[in-house]
Amino acid sequence: MVDKIKVKNLSCYYNKKCVLESLDINIEQNKILSIMGPANSGKTTFLRTLNRMNDFNVNYLRKGEVYLDGYSIFCMNMENLRKRVGMLFAMPIPLPMSIYENIIYAPKCLNIILSKSEQNIIVEQALRDASLWDEVKDRLNSSAMKISGGQQQRLCIARILAVNPEIILFDEPCSGLDPISTAKVEESMIELKRKYTIVLVTNNVKQASRVSDKTAFFLMGKLVEINKTDELFVSPKKKQTEDYITGRFG
Amino acid sequence: MKKNKDVIIETAIFMCGMLSIIFVISIFIFLFKEAISFFWDYNFIKFLIGKNWYPNSNKPLFGILPTIIGSFLVTFGACVVAVPIAVMSALYISEIAPKGVRNILKSLVELMAAIPSVVIGFIGIRTVVPFVKFFFNIPTGLTAFTGSIMLACMIMPTIITISEDAIHSVPWEYKEGAFALGATKWQTVRRIVLKEARPGIIAAVMLGIGRLVGETMAVMMITGNSANIPDSIFDPVRTMTATIASEMGEVVRDSAHYKALFAIGLVLFVITFIVNFIADLFLRKK
């Protein structure tokens, strides 16, 4: 298996307080890695480091390296990195425009000059990949704020797909969704791993076991255990992992 | 007992609320009463589009077209100068400036709003007027152009403060979403922030215009006060407000001239009312 991302000795600090401690993780291509753990365990910090969204925070400090295809992401142009590493947030946040514009916004921003028919193709493809096409194809020009939460979240996925990234980071994508919408988002995640590498941060142990190929367990800013999902859930090596997945704490 | 107190307080608040409505309506009625008696003697159309304002001649002419044009020129000029600068400084303050600079700038801008317009007039007479005269090589520096520049300084704080609020209230999540797609800061500002803040910015501009139309002191001091139709923005003009302010003191009470000034007031009132109404529409749209 090819490692898409290699994380070497990564430590992160907010206000000089360590939230993530000497982390080493390899993320395989075309797989879903899920990261689970209780709140405050550094999952989101880790995810936001991968596409440098934390760089906006002045109190944030980082040591160590992250390599994407062998190149350090901290030496890359930030915008180019984010094009390659898309991110989906916990709350679905459609941009305040129509469904169609939401998807075409990013390609337009990136100055890919497109004819109308090419735009239509991109929008349709992105919506199909996010399993949303059938639900919204008749109202592409209505406001994205009017569709349901689950649809909005899938719209946000489609928006990311339109840029054609290599990796998609999901930051607790289903925490605000009902079970049926969650199932749909998970379905599209499994579809997506054929083309993309996925990192999923989740509070939901069941979700990790349902969708991911590999699972990592974070606790208090440290990586406790990482293994193939089947093995980790059947025979966890560490006591803490076992306690967490069997629901003894967290 | 508690209930009684509630009723008293509620009534008091209700009365205060009603007062402002009563004030506006009574101002309107008062203006209207004086103005309407003028229009019985003088044709309304002739008043609006008459080219000559000779209130004291044997056969007085009350044409306010020159002053309407004067007001319009000064207002328009000030908008052209102020709006781009103000919107960009609002953007700078809320999006780009580091925190320390932002706080200083914000309080400075608010301080600027507190400068009385007479003082703005002073500064204009001492600085901009000679400059304009010298730079454009014209007989007098007291022109519509000069007035526009000084008024622009006057309304900028209003526009900056309100647009800054509008820009600041664009949710961080929208920006984050755009950044996560690989948009640069400028792309995000242009396509997301400005788009979201647009109703607020337009409202800010409309409120600024409302203030411009009603401004008196500064324009009276620096626009030259000549009630002729100007050929260009570099000619002296007189605004509606300046006409009222400069002539009200000497006019014979209840004469046609006196009532004509009230009629100008009514026109002004209607204009600012419309402008504020439009601003309100945009604010509500948000």
Chai-1 contact restraints between the chains, C-beta under 6 A:
chainA,res_idxA,chainB,res_idxB,connection_type,confidence,min_distance_angstrom,max_distance_angstrom,comment,restraint_id
A,E79,B,G182,contact,1.0,0.0,6.0,A-B,restraint_1
A,E79,B,T184,contact,1.0,0.0,6.0,A-B,restraint_2
A,R82,B,A180,contact,1.0,0.0,6.0,A-B,restraint_3
A,R82,B,G182,contact,1.0,0.0,6.0,A-B,restraint_4
A,K83,B,G182,contact,1.0,0.0,6.0,A-B,restraint_5
A,M87,B,A180,contact,1.0,0.0,6.0,A-B,restraint_6
A,I93,B,E173,contact,1.0,0.0,6.0,A-B,restraint_7
A,I93,B,G177,contact,1.0,0.0,6.0,A-B,restraint_8
A,P96,B,E196,contact,1.0,0.0,6.0,A-B,restraint_9
A,A106,B,L181,contact,1.0,0.0,6.0,A-B,restraint_10
A,C109,B,A183,contact,1.0,0.0,6.0,A-B,restraint_11
A,C109,B,Q187,contact,1.0,0.0,6.0,A-B,restraint_12
A,V163,B,L181,contact,1.0,0.0,6.0,A-B,restraint_13
